[in-house]
């Protein structure tokens, strides 16, 4: 609740502690770093329209410029 209040979010936040949603969206995957394999989330952003359709998928997300790219897609939905 503190995080939500601090950032002024007016919508519910969820935590996918059992990675069920990640599995449904196909982003829970085996990864590798320095030769060590582990399971984790592939950074992906899904833009979901009001009717529940996935309208755009951004894979291998990098922070720089990402917010602007998502904003452009969302603006086009309006």
C-alpha positions in Angstrom: 0.0 0.0 0.0 2.9 2.4 0.7 4.3 1.9 -2.8 0.9 2.5 -4.4 0.3 5.7 -2.3 3.8 7.0 -2.9 3.3 6.8 -6.7 -0.3 7.9 -6.7 -1.6 4.8 -8.4 -5.4 4.7 -8.5 -5.8 1.2 -9.8 -5.2 -2.2 -8.1 -1.7 -3.7 -8.1 -1.1 -7.4 -8.1 1.9 -9.6 -7.2 2.4 -12.8 -9.3 4.2 -14.7 -6.6 3.4 -18.1 -8.0 4.2 -16.8 -11.6 0.8 -18.0 -12.9 0.1 -14.9 -15.0 3.7 -15.0 -16.3 3.1 -18.6 -17.4 -0.2 -17.7 -19.1 1.4 -14.8 -21.0 4.4 -17.0 -21.9 7.0 -14.8 -20.2 8.2 -17.3 -17.5 11.3 -18.8 -19.1 14.6 -20.4 -18.4 17.4 -17.8 -18.5 21.1 -18.0 -18.4 23.7 -15.6 -16.9 27.4 -16.3 -16.7 26.7 -19.9 -17.6 24.3 -20.4 -14.7 20.7 -21.4 -15.7 17.7 -20.1 -13.7 14.0 -19.4 -14.2 12.7 -15.8 -14.4 10.6 -13.3 -16.3 11.4 -12.2 -19.8 10.8 -8.4 -19.7 7.7 -7.9 -21.8 5.0 -5.2 -22.0 1.5 -6.1 -23.2 -0.8 -3.3 -24.2 -4.4 -4.5 -23.5 -7.4 -2.7 -24.9 -10.5 -2.0 -22.8 -12.2 -5.0 -24.5 -9.4 -7.3 -23.2 -7.6 -7.8 -26.6 -3.8 -7.7 -26.6 -3.1 -5.0 -29.1 0.7 -4.8 -28.9 3.5 -6.7 -27.4 7.0 -5.2 -26.6 9.5 -8.0 -26.1 13.1 -7.7 -24.7 12.1 -4.4 -23.1 14.9 -1.9 -22.3 14.0 1.1 -20.0 15.4 3.8 -22.3 12.6 5.1 -24.6 10.2 2.4 -23.6 7.6 4.6 -21.8 7.4 6.9 -24.9 7.0 3.9 -27.2 4.2 2.5 -25.1 2.5 5.9 -24.8 2.5 6.2 -28.6 0.7 2.8 -28.9 -1.7 3.7 -26.2 -2.5 7.1 -27.7 -3.3 5.4 -31.0 -5.8 3.2 -29.3 -7.8 6.2 -28.1 
